[in-house]
Amino acid sequence: MEIRAPLTGTVLRVVVSPGGRVRAGEPVAVLESMKMEIAVESAADGVVTEVRRQPGDLVQAGDVLVVLDAAGPGGV
């Protein structure tokens, strides 16, 4: 499952790392757009397999930020 940027902005923080577990509703990254901070949340439980953006990166709406394995090893 890919977690995408909801809008154009700058990545302020990535709060997950590969191998980490996340639950639905937990933030995976924080973007800044128009001087506002926007938390990007996971839509499902899973294990982070890839982090594709880093702090300072400019992203467009729809760019992939994080990739999850929704099943996760051994379930989540």
N, C-alpha and C positions, 0 to 999 in steps of 0.2 A: 504494500500500500504506500502510495506517495503522498506526502504532506506538502501542499503547495502554498506559495505566498498568496494571500488574499488580495494584495494590492501592491503597487509599486512603492518601494522604500529601501532603506538601508538596514542591513542586519546589525542589530546592536549586540545581541547575545544569542548563543546557541546553548541551551541548557540540558542537552542530552549528548551522549556519545555512543559510538558503536558498541553493541552488546548490552546496553542499558535497557531496562524495561520501563515502559510507560503505560499509563492507564488512560482510557478515554477521558477527555477533558483536561488532561494535564498539559501544561505548556511545553513546547519543544524548542521554541525560539521566540525572540522578541524583535520586532521590526520598528523602525522609526519612519514615520511619514507625516509630513506637514507639522513637525515638532511634537507629534503625539507618539506614545509608545503603544504598540499593538502586540499583544501576546497571541502567538499562533499555537493552537491547541491540537492535540491528537484527536482524531475522530473515533479511534478504536484502541483497545488494548493491544500491545505488541512489544516486540524487541527491535531496537534500532539496528538496522543492518548497514546504513550509509548516512553520513552527514555530507550534503553536497554544497553547502554554503558556510562561510565563515564570517565572523564579525568584520564589518567594514564593506562587505560585498553589497553592491547595488543589485536589487532584484526587481523583476517585473511581475505583475500579477500573473499567476499560473506557473511561475518557476518552481521547480522541485527544491524544497529545503532539506527534507529528511525522508528516508525510505524505511518503512517498518515491515517486519515479517509479522503479519497479524496473528498467525498461529503461535509463533515463537517456538523455540526448542522445548519440547516437553509440555507445551501449553503455557498459558500465562495465568 
